[in-house]
């Protein structure tokens, strides 16, 4: 009898739904592929087309310093981010210049975070959206618990739309920091 119950339970048991965040760092394009505008356009087109074709939602994390050429935002580099948004993909803040939180003072990092969302915020606002995502450069969240807490407190007190609640995924590089205001994005789904 117990065997029949266990068999019936096993037949109807469903594993909990799993969620995975697909992310790409260092937009408009990763420097390892080359940073000429022609290379960046080609790589962006191929990457976004692949994500669209397979209906894969993704977040591109932007280093806004990389949008500039000769001290001004380059319209062709800006168009790379617009391509992401036109495809229904999302953009997040990856700071302006990619400072390392293990080597950079908190106040300097916070200025870099705010500077790193100026263009992205305008692009999202033009689509009735707002920034929801932030990723720490190098996945470094600070060397001490005090630093981590200071960062979290600073983000909340700046009221720039980043989360009070966070879920982290342990990975090879440290604590992943894909964070969303109403966060349910982490491996394991909402209860994760």
N, C-alpha and C positions, 0 to 999 in steps of 0.2 A: 504494500500500500504506500509506504513512504517513498519507495522508488518511483512509483507512478506519479506521485505528487511532485517530486523533484524533476522528473522528466517533463511533466506538463509545465512547471515553472520555467525550466530551461528553454522550452520551445517558445514561450511568450516573452521571455526576458529580453529587453532591449538595453544595450549599453547607453549611458547618458550621452546626450549630444555633445560634440566637441567643437570648439571654435578655435581657429588659428588666425592670427593677424599676419597678413602678408605686407611687409614693409620694405621700402627702398630708402636708404639713407643718402645724404649728401647731394640732393638735387640742387641745381637743375640737372647735372649729371655727375657721376662718380669720376673723380680725376684719373683713376687707373685706366680708363678707356681713352683718355685724352680729353683735353678741354677746348679744342678748337670748336667753333660754333657748328661747323659742318659735321664733325663727329658727334657732338651733342645732339644735333637735330636727328641724325640717323639713328643713334642709340635710343633716343626718346621715342621716335616713331615706331621702331621695332618692339620696344618694351611695352609701350602702351597698346599697340595693336595686338600683341600676344595676350595681354591681360584682358582686353576687350573680347577677343575671339573665344577665350575660354571662360568668360564671365567671372573673372577673379577680381573681387574687390581688393583694393590695396591702398596704402597710405604712403605718400612720398614725403620724406622729411627734408626740409629745405634749409640750406645754409645760404642766407640772402647775400652775403658778401660775393658769392659766386655768380650773382646776377649782374654784377657791375663790370663795366669795361671803361677804363679811363675815368673812374670816379662817378659814373652815372649808370643807372639801370639800362642795360642793353635790351632794346625791344625784342630782339630775336631770342635772347635768353628768357625774357619774360614770357614769350610765346610758348616756350617749353612747358612752363607751369600751367599756362592756360590749356595746353593740350591735355594734360592730366585731368584738369577739371572738366573740360569738354567731354572727356570719356567717362565721366561719372566717378572718377577716382577722387581720393581725398588728399589734402596736403596738411602737413604738420610742421611745427617749429623745431628746428635742430640747431638753433642759435644762429647768430650772425656769422661768427668766425670759427666755430667749433672748438671752444676752449676746453681744456681738460679740468674737470672739477676736482681732481686729485692734486692739481698744481696751481690752480687759479683762485684768488680770494673770492668769497661769496659775492661781495658787492660788484666786482668786475663781471662775474658770471651773470648776475641778474641784469646788469645793463646790456650785456650781450644777448640775453634772452629777449628782452624787450625790443632791442634793435633788430633782432632776427625775425620779427613777425610783422614788420611794417608793410611790406609789399604783399605778403601772403594774406594778411588781414584784409587789405583792399580787394584783392582778387576774390576772396571768399565772400566779402560783403556784396560785391557786384552780383553774386548768385544767391543772395539772401541767406548766407551761411556765415559761420564764425569759426575761428580757430578752436579746435577741440583736442588736438594732440600735441604732445611734446616728447621728444626723445633726448636723453642725456648724451652728449658727445662721448664716444668711446664706451658707452653704457656705464660710465663712471657716475655714481650718484653721491660721491663725497666719501672721504676716507673714514669719517667717524659718524656715529649715530647722531651726534649733535649737529654736524654739518647737514646730514640728510634731513633732520627735523627742521633746521633753519630754512633749508630750501623749500620744503613743503609748506612751512608757515608763510614764507615770503610769497610763494605763488598764490596761495589762498588770499593773503591780505592785499595783493595787487589786483585782485578781481579781474583777471584776464582770461577767465574761462577754463582754467585747468582744474584738475580734480581735487576734491577733498579726500575721496576714497581712491585707493590705488591697489592694484593687484600686480605682483611682480612674478616673473618667470625666471628661474635660475637657469642661466645658460653659460657657455664657456667663458664669455667675456665679463660676466658679472650679472647684476640685476637688470633685466630688460626693463625698459621704462616706457612702453607703449601705454599711454594713460588717456582715459577718456572721462569726461565729466560724469556721465551716467554709466560708469564703467561696468561693462560686462564683457570686455574684450580681454581675454586671456585664455590660455589652454584650459579646457575643462568647462567652458560655458559659464552661465550665470552663477552657478553654485560653486564652481571650480576649485 
